[in-house]
Amino acid sequence: MIREIDIYSHGEVLRRHVDDLSDTKVIVVGDILMDEYIWGDVSRISPEAPVPVVEVRQETKMLGGAANVVNNIASLGGIPILCGVIGDDQTGREIVDTMMQKGLRTDGLISEPDRPTSIKTRVVAHNQQVVRFDREKRKRLERESIKRILDFIRQMEGNYEAIIVSDYGKGVISAELMEGLRENLSDPGTLIAVDPKIGNFEFYQGVDVITPNHHEAAAFCRIEIADEESLVQAGRRMLHELNCRSVLITQGKDGMTLFEGNGEISHVPTVARKVFDVTGAGDTVISALCLGLASGMDLKSAAMIANFAAGIVVGEVGTSTVGVEDLKKAIGGRILEIAG
C-alpha cells in the first residue's frame, strides 16, 4: 500500500536538482517570531525549589516562524518575500534590522501598534532545553492589516512562483486571509503550500500541499496514528476533506509519508543520523519542499530534498538553516553510506 522510496537510486538526480532551487521566488505569509536562546550550564539544584540553576554563558536571537522560513529559502538559494505583522517595539525593529543585514526584503512587513512582536525564549543547558517561555498576544489581525497583506501580494503579481503559508497560530492566518489569497491569484496554477497549525485546518481548503507532523494529522483526523493502517487512513482523509493536491506527513525519526491526489502513497525514510533539536524542522521542510516544487521538481523528488534538509537541521541545537553545499554534501554522503 505504501511504497518505500529507494533514496540511493535517486541520489545523483537529487544533487543536480539542488542547483535548480536557485533564484526561485517565493512569497511567505505567516506569523513572524523572534527565537531567543539563553545558553548555559547546570551544576546544582536551586535551594529555593527543585529546579536546576542555569549559569548563563551566552544569549542569541534568531529569526523565527515565517521569518525562519524566509531564512531557509534564502540559504537554499531562493528569493523569499516575507509578508506578516510585527509590533511597534524593539523586537520588531530587531527583526527588520536582521533581515536587512541578511539582504532580505522587508517591504511586506506590517506593524500593528497594539500587537507585541512574538518572542519564544528557550533556556538550553548541555544541549538540552530546560524551559521555554513565550511572550505574545494571540489575536486575529485587524481587517486593515489583512487588506494590506493582500494588496502587497497583488502588487507582486508576476514576481513569484509560489506562496508558503506558515501558520504558528498567532492570528495572522485566518479564513479571510486564505480566501483572499485564493481569490487574488492572477495565475490559478500558482503553488500554495501550507505548514499547518492544529485548530486552523478548515482554512486550508484547496491548497496544493500541506505538511503536518503526525501529531497535527492525528488531531485533525481525530484518530491515533499508531501503525501503517492508521497513517494511511489519516493521509487519505486529509486529502479528501481538505480537497488538496497532496499531503506530506512528517514522522520524526520515522521519516515522512507523501500522499498524492492520484492515490499514490510513498514513504521517504529518515536520513538524520542524530536528533538534537527539532526546533525549526518544519520550517525547513516546507521551505525545501516548496522551492523544489516551484522550480519544477515532481512531488517525490521535492519530498526527498526536504527530507535531506530536515535531517541536517535536527542535528543542530537551536533554529538553523541549510545551505546549498551542505545539502549536496548530505545527499552525497548518505548515498555513499547506503551504497557501501
C-alpha positions in Angstrom: 0.0 0.0 0.0 2.8 2.4 0.9 5.8 2.3 -1.5 9.2 2.8 0.1 11.3 5.2 -1.9 14.8 4.0 -2.7 16.9 7.1 -1.9 20.1 5.5 -3.4 18.6 5.3 -6.9 17.8 9.0 -6.8 21.0 10.4 -5.4 22.7 11.9 -8.4 19.5 13.3 -9.7 18.7 15.0 -6.4 22.2 16.6 -6.2 21.5 18.2 -9.6 18.1 19.3 -8.5 19.6 21.3 -5.7 21.0 23.8 -8.2 17.5 24.3 -9.6 16.4 25.9 -6.4 18.4 29.0 -7.0 16.6 32.2 -7.9 13.1 30.7 -7.4 10.9 33.4 -6.0 8.5 32.5 -3.1 6.2 34.7 -1.0 5.9 33.6 2.6 2.8 34.7 4.6 2.5 33.9 8.3 3.3 34.6 11.9 6.7 36.3 12.5 8.6 35.4 15.6 11.9 36.1 17.3 13.6 32.9 18.6 15.7 33.8 21.6 18.2 31.3 23.2 19.8 31.5 26.6 22.7 29.1 26.7 24.3 27.9 30.0 25.4 25.1 32.3 23.7 23.4 35.2 25.8 22.2 38.1 23.3 22.4 41.0 19.7 22.4 42.0 18.2 25.6 43.5 17.7 25.6 47.3 14.5 27.6 46.7 12.7 25.0 44.6 13.5 21.6 43.0 14.7 23.2 39.7 18.1 23.4 38.0 20.1 26.6 38.3 21.4 27.7 34.9 24.6 29.6 34.8 24.2 31.7 31.7 27.1 31.8 29.2 25.5 33.3 26.1 22.3 34.7 24.7 21.4 34.7 21.0 18.5 35.8 18.9 17.3 34.3 15.5 14.5 34.8 13.1 11.6 32.5 13.9 8.3 31.4 12.5 7.6 32.7 9.0 10.8 34.7 9.2 12.8 31.5 9.7 11.1 30.0 6.6 12.4 33.1 4.7 15.8 32.5 6.2 15.7 28.9 5.0 14.6 29.8 1.5 17.4 32.3 1.2 20.1 29.9 2.4 18.9 27.4 -0.3 19.4 30.0 -3.0 15.8 31.0 -3.4 14.4 34.6 -3.3 11.9 34.9 -0.5 9.5 37.8 0.1 8.0 37.9 3.7 4.5 39.1 4.4 3.4 39.4 8.0 2.9 41.5 11.1 5.3 42.7 13.7 4.7 45.0 16.7 5.8 48.6 17.0 8.5 47.6 19.5 12.2 46.8 20.0 11.8 43.2 18.9 10.0 44.2 15.7 12.8 46.6 14.9 15.4 43.9 15.6 13.7 41.6 13.1 13.7 44.3 10.5 17.4 45.1 11.1 18.3 41.4 11.0 16.5 40.9 7.7 18.1 43.9 6.2 21.6 42.8 7.3 20.9 39.5 5.5 19.8 41.3 2.3 16.2 40.2 2.8 13.2 42.3 1.7 11.2 44.0 4.5 8.6 45.9 2.5 6.0 43.2 3.1 6.1 43.7 6.9 3.2 45.5 8.6 3.3 47.0 12.1 0.3 46.9 14.5 1.0 49.2 17.5 -1.2 47.2 19.9 0.3 43.8 18.9 3.7 42.9 20.5 6.1 41.0 18.4 6.1 37.4 19.5 9.2 36.1 21.3 9.9 32.4 22.1 12.7 32.2 24.7 14.4 28.8 25.2 16.8 28.1 28.1 19.3 25.5 26.9 21.9 23.7 29.1 24.2 20.9 28.0 22.4 20.7 24.6 19.1 20.1 26.4 16.2 22.6 26.6 15.4 23.3 30.2 12.4 25.5 29.8 10.7 27.7 27.2 8.6 30.8 27.8 6.6 32.8 25.3 5.8 36.5 25.2 3.0 37.2 22.8 -0.6 38.3 22.3 -2.6 35.9 20.2 -5.4 37.7 18.3 -6.8 37.9 14.8 -5.3 40.6 12.5 -7.1 43.8 12.1 -9.1 43.9 8.9 -6.9 46.7 7.6 -3.8 44.6 8.1 -5.3 41.7 6.1 -6.1 44.1 3.3 -2.6 45.5 3.3 -1.1 42.0 3.1 -3.4 41.0 0.2 -2.7 44.3 -1.6 1.0 43.7 -1.3 0.8 40.3 -2.7 -1.4 41.6 -5.5 1.2 44.2 -6.3 3.8 41.4 -6.6 1.9 39.8 -9.4 4.2 38.0 -11.8 7.2 38.2 -9.4 6.8 34.9 -7.6 6.3 31.2 -8.4 4.7 30.0 -5.1 3.2 31.1 -1.8 4.1 29.4 1.5 1.6 29.8 4.4 3.5 29.5 7.7 0.9 29.2 10.4 2.1 29.3 14.0 -1.3 30.0 15.4 -0.6 33.6 16.5 -3.6 35.1 14.5 -2.1 36.1 11.1 -3.6 33.1 9.2 -7.4 33.3 9.1 -10.3 32.2 6.8 -10.5 35.7 5.4 -6.8 35.9 4.6 -6.8 32.4 2.9 -9.9 33.2 0.9 -8.2 36.4 -0.2 -5.1 34.6 -1.3 -7.0 32.1 -3.4 -9.3 34.8 -4.9 -6.5 37.2 -5.8 -4.1 34.8 -7.5 -3.8 36.0 -11.1 -2.4 32.6 -12.2 -4.6 29.7 -10.9 -1.6 27.5 -11.4 0.4 29.3 -8.6 1.5 26.8 -6.0 0.2 27.3 -2.4 2.0 25.2 0.3 0.9 25.2 4.0 2.7 24.4 7.2 -0.4 24.0 9.3 -1.4 24.6 12.9 -3.9 22.5 14.9 -7.2 24.2 15.1 -6.8 26.1 11.7 -7.2 23.2 9.2 -10.5 24.4 8.0 -8.7 27.4 6.5 -6.6 25.4 4.1 -9.2 24.1 1.7 -7.9 23.5 -1.9 -4.2 24.2 -1.4 -1.6 22.3 -3.3 0.4 20.7 -0.5 0.1 20.7 3.3 2.9 19.4 5.6 1.5 18.4 9.0 3.6 16.4 11.5 1.9 13.1 12.7 0.6 14.8 15.8 -1.2 17.5 13.8 -2.5 15.0 11.3 -3.8 12.8 14.1 -5.5 15.8 15.8 -7.3 16.9 12.6 -8.4 13.3 11.8 -9.4 12.6 15.4 -7.5 9.3 15.4 -4.3 7.9 16.9 -1.7 7.3 14.2 -0.1 4.1 15.6 0.6 2.0 12.5 0.6 1.9 8.7 -3.2 1.4 8.6 -4.0 4.5 10.7 -1.4 6.5 8.9 -3.0 5.7 5.5 -6.4 6.5 6.9 -5.2 9.9 8.2 -3.5 10.9 4.9 -6.4 9.9 2.7 -8.9 11.7 5.0 -6.9 14.9 4.8 -6.7 14.7 1.0 -10.5 14.2 0.8 -11.7 16.6 3.5 -9.3 19.5 2.6 -9.6 18.9 -1.2 -5.8 19.4 -1.5 -3.4 18.1 -4.2 -1.1 16.4 -1.8 -0.2 15.8 1.9 3.2 15.2 3.4 3.0 13.9 6.9 6.3 14.2 8.7 7.0 11.5 11.3 10.3 12.5 13.1 12.6 9.5 13.3 10.3 7.5 11.0 10.8 9.8 8.1 7.8 11.2 6.1 5.0 9.9 4.0 3.7 11.5 0.9 0.0 11.2 -0.2 -0.7 12.3 -3.7 -4.1 13.1 -5.3 -3.7 10.3 -7.8 -3.8 7.8 -5.0 -0.1 7.1 -4.7 1.4 6.8 -1.2 5.2 7.0 -0.8 7.4 6.7 2.3 10.7 8.6 2.5 12.9 7.1 5.2 14.7 9.4 7.6 18.3 10.4 6.8 19.0 12.0 10.2 21.9 10.4 12.0 21.3 12.2 15.3 18.4 14.3 16.5 19.4 17.0 19.0 16.6 19.6 18.4 13.5 19.6 16.1 13.1 23.3 16.5 12.5 24.8 13.0 12.5 21.4 11.3 9.0 22.1 9.9 10.2 25.5 8.5 13.0 23.7 6.7 10.7 21.0 5.3 8.1 23.5 3.9 10.9 25.7 2.5 12.8 23.0 0.7 9.6 21.2 -0.5 8.0 24.4 -1.9 11.2 25.6 -3.5 11.6 22.2 -5.1 8.1 22.1 -6.5 8.2 25.8 -7.6 11.5 25.1 -9.5 9.9 22.2 -11.4 10.5 19.1 -9.4 8.0 16.3 -9.1 6.4 15.8 -5.6 8.6 12.8 -4.7 11.9 14.5 -5.6 10.9 17.6 -3.7 9.9 15.5 -0.7 13.3 13.7 -0.7 15.1 17.1 -0.9 13.0 18.3 2.1 13.8 15.1 4.0 17.6 15.6 3.5 17.4 19.2 4.5 15.4 18.4 7.7 17.9 15.7 8.5 20.6 18.4 8.7 18.8 20.9 10.9 17.6 18.3 13.5 21.3 17.5 14.1 21.8 21.1 15.4 20.7 22.7 18.6 18.6 25.8 18.0 16.9 27.2 15.0 19.1 26.6 12.0 19.1 26.7 8.2 20.6 24.6 5.4 23.0 25.8 2.7 23.2 24.5 -0.9 26.6 22.9 -0.4 25.6 21.4 2.9 22.6 19.8 1.3 24.6 18.4 -1.6 27.1 17.0 0.8 24.4 15.4 2.9 22.8 13.8 -0.2 26.2 12.6 -1.5 27.4 11.3 1.9 24.2 9.4 2.6 24.2 7.8 -0.8 27.8 6.7 -0.4 26.9 5.3 3.1 24.0 3.3 1.7 26.0 2.1 -1.3 28.8 1.0 1.0 
